[in-house]
């Protein structure tokens, strides 16, 4: 299974144009217009404005099952440092996660599939906004994605630095972690820095709490239960000679299991309140449940794996991969419709920069591979009977 040479040539041009014009979450107006125009040009019925800036293209070929294929469109607030001729023209915004390539691969597959007559059923290509921490997948679902475009299964794909080009990877069960955030405000009593005994120092309490939070995963959770708790911000004080009256800690929690997710939240609340009270202070905790874990259903995961067998450019298939503790809001779609999420290796002769790095650039070598996998998956799912 391969994609036509003229489509591959278009895909490279599309991808580099999208890379040069990145847009942040829920601001993907140019990208959405680009997607809608290209889909319409190859015969898809197009609906825009789903989940604010999302786009869905539909190719209906009579009775049969309905399939959803999803690509994310948004960029990141990162200043690009690649020096490429097609580098970002939007200062401080960059496609540092490969969503430009994801859009392009799905568009290339759509163009290829639109010309085929051996499909029976309905194909929905879903171009999602705001994957990067803003919940565009949730927004599309809440805006009636699966009500207006019902699917028997839905699939997502992400390029994956760290896996060689030609590697296809997926698994049954959790493949990406949930993402929660917490903010703890420690409220003490401010005083002169030369007279600490007259106050209640929230910075000392904060320091103790940061260390104690590391025991949640290491001592309160079994080693067999994957979880990550990271403190990412500490704020407190504005002057050298003032002990402030409050300090703030912020961070994230990642899990693969919903029960564990709830237990960790409880542990954080208990630690924060207990340590603060021990020192005569108070802790206010805001714990926010974000993206759920991305969990692949068994049959779709096997189907995705099998579809990769006939794709030119895929030389290795892995089905026993270790889940990533990163998160993905494709999880909201999988909570509504059975499906699977897959990774496509992106490391060529020179290893790729990591995702979310200012030097990252999507590897164009995998454009035809990803598009061919989308096409293989669709042809198998919507095979004329």
C-alpha positions as CSV (number, residue, x, y, z in Angstrom):
1,X,0.0,0.0,0.0
2,X,1.5,3.3,-1.0
3,X,0.5,6.9,-1.9
4,X,0.7,8.3,-5.4
5,X,3.9,10.4,-6.1
6,X,2.0,13.5,-7.0
7,X,0.1,13.4,-3.7
8,X,3.3,12.9,-1.8
9,X,4.8,16.0,-3.6
10,X,1.7,18.0,-2.6
11,X,2.0,16.8,1.0
12,X,5.5,18.1,1.4
13,X,4.4,21.5,0.2
14,X,1.3,21.5,2.4
15,X,3.3,20.5,5.5
16,X,5.9,23.2,5.0
17,X,3.2,25.8,4.4
18,X,1.4,24.8,7.6
19,X,4.7,24.8,9.5
20,X,5.4,28.3,8.4
21,X,2.0,29.5,9.6
22,X,1.4,27.9,13.0
23,X,-1.6,28.9,15.1
24,X,-2.3,28.4,18.8
25,X,-5.2,26.5,20.4
26,X,-8.7,27.7,19.2
27,X,-7.0,30.2,16.9
28,X,-6.5,27.8,13.9
29,X,-8.6,29.8,11.5
30,X,-6.1,29.7,8.6
31,X,-5.3,26.1,9.2
32,X,-9.0,25.2,9.3
33,X,-9.7,27.2,6.1
34,X,-6.8,25.4,4.4
35,X,-8.1,21.9,5.5
36,X,-11.7,22.7,4.4
37,X,-10.6,24.0,1.0
38,X,-8.4,20.9,0.3
39,X,-11.2,18.5,1.4
40,X,-13.8,20.2,-0.7
41,X,-11.5,20.1,-3.7
42,X,-11.4,16.3,-3.6
43,X,-15.1,15.8,-3.0
44,X,-15.6,15.6,0.7
45,X,-18.7,17.3,2.3
46,X,-17.2,19.7,4.8
47,X,-18.5,21.2,8.1
48,X,-16.5,23.8,10.0
49,X,-16.7,25.4,13.4
50,X,-17.1,22.2,15.4
51,X,-15.6,22.7,18.8
52,X,-15.0,26.3,17.7
53,X,-12.3,25.8,15.0
54,X,-12.6,22.1,14.2
55,X,-13.3,20.7,10.8
56,X,-14.9,17.4,9.7
57,X,-14.9,16.1,6.1
58,X,-17.3,13.3,5.1
59,X,-17.0,10.9,2.2
60,X,-20.2,8.8,2.0
61,X,-20.2,5.6,-0.2
62,X,-23.5,4.0,0.5
63,X,-24.5,1.6,3.3
64,X,-21.8,0.2,5.5
65,X,-19.9,1.1,8.7
66,X,-18.7,4.6,9.6
67,X,-15.1,5.3,10.4
68,X,-13.5,8.4,12.1
69,X,-9.9,9.4,11.6
70,X,-8.5,12.3,13.7
71,X,-5.6,14.7,13.3
72,X,-4.7,17.6,15.6
73,X,-4.1,21.1,14.2
74,X,-2.7,23.5,16.8
75,X,0.8,24.7,17.5
76,X,2.7,25.6,20.7
77,X,3.8,28.9,22.3
78,X,7.5,28.3,21.5
79,X,10.0,30.5,19.7
80,X,11.4,28.3,16.8
81,X,15.1,27.7,16.6
82,X,15.4,25.5,13.5
83,X,16.7,28.1,11.0
84,X,14.7,26.3,8.3
85,X,13.6,28.2,5.2
86,X,10.0,27.4,6.1
87,X,10.4,28.2,9.8
88,X,7.5,29.9,11.6
89,X,6.5,33.3,10.4
90,X,4.4,33.8,13.6
91,X,6.9,34.9,16.3
92,X,6.7,32.9,19.5
93,X,4.4,30.2,17.9
94,X,5.8,27.0,16.5
95,X,4.7,23.5,15.3
96,X,6.9,21.8,17.8
97,X,4.8,18.6,18.1
98,X,4.3,17.7,14.5
99,X,0.6,18.6,14.2
100,X,1.5,20.2,10.8
101,X,2.5,16.7,9.7
102,X,-0.5,15.0,11.3
103,X,-2.8,17.3,9.3
104,X,-0.9,16.7,6.1
105,X,-0.9,12.9,6.4
106,X,-4.7,12.8,6.9
107,X,-5.2,15.2,4.0
108,X,-3.0,13.1,1.8
109,X,-5.0,10.0,2.8
110,X,-8.3,11.8,2.1
111,X,-7.1,12.8,-1.3
112,X,-6.0,9.2,-2.1
113,X,-9.3,7.7,-0.8
114,X,-11.6,10.1,-2.6
115,X,-10.5,8.6,-5.9
116,X,-11.3,5.0,-4.9
117,X,-14.4,3.2,-5.8
118,X,-13.9,0.1,-3.6
119,X,-15.2,1.6,-0.4
120,X,-18.6,0.8,1.2
121,X,-19.6,3.0,4.1
122,X,-18.8,6.5,5.5
123,X,-15.5,8.1,6.2
124,X,-15.3,11.1,8.6
125,X,-11.9,12.8,8.7
126,X,-11.7,14.9,11.9
127,X,-9.4,17.8,12.2
128,X,-9.3,18.8,15.8
129,X,-8.2,22.1,17.4
130,X,-6.5,22.8,20.7
131,X,-4.9,19.5,21.6
132,X,-2.1,21.2,23.6
133,X,-3.7,21.5,27.1
134,X,-6.8,23.3,25.9
135,X,-9.1,20.3,25.4
136,X,-10.2,20.7,21.8
137,X,-11.1,17.0,21.7
138,X,-13.5,17.5,24.5
139,X,-14.9,20.7,22.8
140,X,-15.6,18.7,19.6
141,X,-17.4,15.9,21.5
142,X,-19.5,18.4,23.5
143,X,-20.3,20.2,20.3
144,X,-22.0,17.0,18.9
145,X,-19.1,15.3,17.0
146,X,-20.4,11.8,17.4
147,X,-24.0,12.8,17.3
148,X,-23.7,14.5,14.0
149,X,-21.0,12.2,12.6
150,X,-21.6,8.8,14.2
151,X,-18.7,6.4,14.0
152,X,-18.3,2.7,14.7
153,X,-14.6,3.3,15.5
154,X,-12.2,6.3,15.7
155,X,-8.4,6.3,15.3
156,X,-5.6,8.8,16.0
157,X,-1.9,8.9,15.0
158,X,1.1,10.7,16.4
159,X,4.7,10.9,15.0
160,X,7.1,9.6,17.7
161,X,10.7,10.7,18.0
162,X,12.6,8.0,19.8
163,X,11.3,5.3,17.4
164,X,13.1,4.8,14.1
165,X,11.4,5.6,10.8
166,X,9.5,2.5,9.6
167,X,8.4,1.6,13.1
168,X,4.7,1.4,13.9
169,X,3.6,1.0,17.5
170,X,0.4,0.6,19.5
171,X,-1.0,-1.5,22.3
172,X,-4.2,-2.6,23.9
173,X,-5.2,-0.7,27.0
174,X,-3.7,2.6,28.2
175,X,-1.1,4.1,25.8
176,X,-1.0,7.7,27.2
177,X,-1.6,9.0,30.7
178,X,-4.2,11.3,32.3
179,X,-3.2,14.9,33.0
180,X,-4.3,16.6,36.2
181,X,-3.0,19.9,37.7
182,X,-2.8,21.1,41.3
183,X,-2.2,24.5,43.0
184,X,-1.5,24.7,46.7
185,X,-1.5,28.0,48.4
186,X,0.2,27.9,51.8
187,X,-1.1,30.8,54.0
188,X,1.1,31.8,56.9
189,X,1.7,35.1,58.6
190,X,4.1,37.7,57.2
191,X,6.8,39.4,59.2
192,X,10.2,41.1,59.1
193,X,12.9,38.7,57.8
194,X,15.0,39.6,60.9
195,X,12.1,38.6,63.2
196,X,10.9,35.2,61.9
197,X,9.6,34.2,65.4
198,X,6.8,36.8,65.0
199,X,5.4,35.2,61.9
200,X,4.6,31.9,60.3
201,X,6.9,31.3,57.4
202,X,5.1,29.8,54.4
203,X,8.3,29.4,52.5
204,X,9.7,26.9,55.0
205,X,6.4,25.0,54.9
206,X,6.4,25.1,51.1
207,X,9.9,23.6,51.0
208,X,8.8,20.8,53.3
209,X,5.7,20.2,51.3
210,X,7.6,20.0,48.0
211,X,9.8,17.2,49.4
212,X,6.8,15.4,51.0
213,X,4.9,15.4,47.7
214,X,7.7,13.2,46.3
215,X,6.7,10.5,48.7
216,X,3.2,10.2,47.2
217,X,4.5,8.1,44.3
218,X,7.6,6.6,46.0
219,X,5.9,5.6,49.3
220,X,2.1,5.7,49.0
221,X,1.7,4.1,45.6
222,X,2.8,0.5,44.7
223,X,5.8,0.3,42.3
224,X,3.6,-1.6,39.9
225,X,1.2,1.3,39.5
226,X,2.7,3.9,37.0
227,X,2.3,7.5,38.1
228,X,4.3,10.8,37.9
229,X,3.9,13.7,40.3
230,X,5.9,16.8,39.3
231,X,6.1,20.1,41.1
232,X,6.7,22.6,38.3
233,X,6.3,26.0,40.0
234,X,7.1,27.6,43.4
235,X,6.1,31.3,43.9
236,X,6.5,33.3,47.1
237,X,7.9,36.6,48.3
238,X,8.9,39.8,46.7
239,X,11.6,41.4,49.0
240,X,14.8,40.3,50.6
241,X,13.8,41.5,54.0
242,X,10.2,40.3,54.1
243,X,8.9,36.9,55.0
244,X,5.7,36.7,52.9
245,X,2.3,35.7,54.2
246,X,1.7,33.1,51.5
247,X,3.4,30.9,48.9
248,X,2.1,28.9,45.9
249,X,3.1,25.5,44.6
250,X,1.9,24.2,41.2
251,X,2.4,20.9,39.4
252,X,1.0,18.0,37.5
253,X,0.0,14.4,38.1
254,X,0.0,11.7,35.4
255,X,-1.7,8.2,35.8
256,X,-2.8,5.3,33.6
257,X,-5.6,4.2,36.0
258,X,-8.7,6.2,37.1
259,X,-8.8,4.7,40.6
260,X,-5.1,5.6,41.2
261,X,-5.8,9.0,39.8
262,X,-8.4,9.6,42.6
263,X,-6.1,8.2,45.3
264,X,-3.2,10.5,44.4
265,X,-5.5,13.5,44.6
266,X,-6.6,12.5,48.1
267,X,-3.0,12.0,49.2
268,X,-2.0,15.5,47.9
269,X,-4.9,17.2,49.8
270,X,-4.1,15.3,53.0
271,X,-0.4,16.1,52.9
272,X,-0.9,19.7,52.1
273,X,-3.4,20.3,54.9
274,X,-1.5,18.2,57.4
275,X,1.9,19.8,56.9
276,X,0.5,23.3,56.9
277,X,-1.5,22.7,60.1
278,X,1.5,21.2,61.8
279,X,3.3,24.6,61.4
280,X,0.2,26.7,62.3
281,X,-0.6,27.6,58.8
282,X,-3.3,26.8,56.3
283,X,-3.3,25.2,52.9
284,X,-5.8,25.9,50.2
285,X,-5.8,23.2,47.4
286,X,-7.2,23.5,43.9
287,X,-7.0,20.1,42.2
288,X,-8.2,20.1,38.5
289,X,-8.9,16.9,36.6
290,X,-7.8,17.4,33.1
291,X,-7.3,14.9,30.2
292,X,-8.3,11.3,31.0
293,X,-5.9,8.5,30.1
294,X,-5.9,7.4,26.5
295,X,-7.1,3.8,26.5
296,X,-7.1,1.7,23.3
297,X,-9.9,-0.9,22.9
298,X,-8.6,-4.3,22.1
299,X,-10.3,-5.0,18.7
300,X,-9.5,-1.5,17.2
301,X,-5.9,-1.8,18.5
302,X,-5.5,-5.2,16.7
303,X,-7.2,-3.8,13.6
304,X,-4.8,-0.8,13.5
305,X,-1.8,-3.1,14.0
306,X,-2.9,-5.4,11.2
307,X,-3.5,-2.5,8.8
308,X,0.1,-1.6,9.1
309,X,1.3,-4.9,7.7
310,X,0.6,-3.9,4.1
311,X,2.0,-0.3,4.2
312,X,5.1,0.4,2.2
313,X,7.7,2.0,4.5
314,X,6.6,0.3,7.7
315,X,9.3,-2.3,8.4
316,X,8.6,-3.1,12.1
317,X,5.4,-3.4,14.1
318,X,5.3,-3.3,17.9
319,X,2.3,-4.2,20.0
320,X,3.9,-4.5,23.4
321,X,5.1,-0.9,23.9
322,X,5.5,0.8,27.2
323,X,2.8,3.5,27.6
324,X,3.9,7.2,27.6
325,X,3.2,9.3,30.7
326,X,2.5,12.2,28.4
327,X,-1.2,12.9,27.8
328,X,-3.5,13.3,24.8
329,X,-7.0,14.7,24.5
330,X,-7.9,12.1,21.9
331,X,-8.8,10.3,25.1
332,X,-12.1,12.3,25.1
333,X,-13.0,10.8,21.8
334,X,-12.1,7.2,22.9
335,X,-14.3,7.7,25.9
336,X,-17.2,8.2,23.5
337,X,-16.4,5.8,20.7
338,X,-14.2,2.6,20.6
339,X,-10.9,3.1,18.8
340,X,-7.1,3.2,19.1
341,X,-4.2,5.6,19.1
342,X,-0.9,4.7,17.4
343,X,2.7,6.0,17.2
344,X,4.7,6.3,14.0
345,X,8.5,6.4,14.3
346,X,10.1,9.7,13.3
347,X,13.9,9.2,13.9
348,X,15.7,9.1,10.5
349,X,19.5,8.8,10.0
350,X,19.8,11.8,12.4
351,X,17.7,11.4,15.5
352,X,14.8,13.9,15.8
353,X,14.8,16.6,18.4
354,X,12.3,15.9,21.1
355,X,8.7,16.9,20.8
356,X,8.1,20.4,22.3
357,X,11.7,21.4,21.6
358,X,12.5,24.7,19.7
359,X,14.8,22.7,17.3
360,X,12.1,20.1,16.5
361,X,10.9,19.6,12.9
362,X,8.5,17.0,11.6
363,X,10.3,14.4,9.4
364,X,8.8,14.6,5.9
365,X,10.1,11.1,5.2
366,X,7.1,9.6,7.1
367,X,4.4,11.7,5.4
368,X,3.7,9.0,2.8
369,X,4.0,6.3,5.4
370,X,1.4,7.8,7.7
371,X,-1.0,8.6,4.8
372,X,-0.7,5.1,3.5
373,X,-1.5,3.6,6.9
374,X,-4.6,5.8,7.1
375,X,-5.6,4.6,3.6
376,X,-4.9,0.9,4.5
377,X,-6.9,1.2,7.7
378,X,-9.8,2.8,5.8
379,X,-9.9,0.3,3.0
380,X,-9.9,-2.6,5.4
381,X,-12.7,-1.0,7.5
382,X,-14.8,0.1,4.6
383,X,-14.0,-2.8,2.3
384,X,-16.7,-3.2,-0.4
385,X,-18.6,-6.4,0.4
